[in-house]
Amino acid sequence: MRVDPKGAIAGYPAVLVRDTLRRLRVHLDWNLARLESVARLSSAESRAFVRALVSAGLIERAGPGRWSITGAGQTTSSATAAARVTRATGDRALREFMARVERVKQEPNFLGKVVAVVLFGSMVKPEVDRPSDVDIAVEIVPKEADPERARAKNERRAQELEARGHRFRGLLDRYDCWYREVFTHLKGRSRVVSLVDLRREGEIVWAAPHQILYRAKGWKPYVPPASPVVHPAPPVDDCPF
């Protein structure tokens, strides 16, 4: 996905929306104070911003005074604002990406592995000479099948990274260390690749033109369970509505 660096999303600068969602996505959910901090907005401005993001379907209520990012918001957070690329540049970026997938598989320091790679969007359309970017969705699972041993390995890896100076932004960031290290490596420093999580954003990926580039033996697309009907919570003091 590409955003126009001079355009708007939900009535706000597109880059501000993308960058805010990108900083918030490391948290399972968050409150207005967190939004004010990452977006550098006042309390009143943050309330209006939340209303706009909810209306645009980019965030949703996660509890009294708390919100979380939706699948559409995750996609927007991964969008690029770089200029459109040539087909040759996109193909080269894709080859380099698949090489990183293989490196993740081979190197023991990576605790996760890629079980599916799906190319989607404009790169799948042969008639598009200058794609907006290279949209890729991946599914990442732990290499260790036993949950207890996987958690122990993750904690050891987190301690190793801390010893090297890495700072985790919260408990969720630390808990997902195994996943985030793989995801960050796959993204690399590429301004061409827009990377998303297939399990979280499968609805968007499968609805777009797509091509499965890699699937591990036995892999099947994840089908989320039907969502129960949730009735709106009563207003609370810090609710911006």
Secondary structure, 3 states (H helix, E strand, C coil): CECCCCCEECCEEHHHHHHHHHHHCCCCCECHHHHHHHHCCCHHHHHHHHHHHHHCCCEEEEECCEEEECHHHHHHHCCECCCCCCHHHHHHHHHHHHHHHHHHHHCCCCCEEEEEEEEEHHHHCCCCCCCCCEEEEEEEEECCCCHHHHHHHHHHHHHHHHHCCCCCCCHHHHHCHHHHHHHHHHHCCCCCEEEEEHHHHHHHHHHCCEEEEEECCCCCCCCCCCCCCCCCCCCCCCCCC
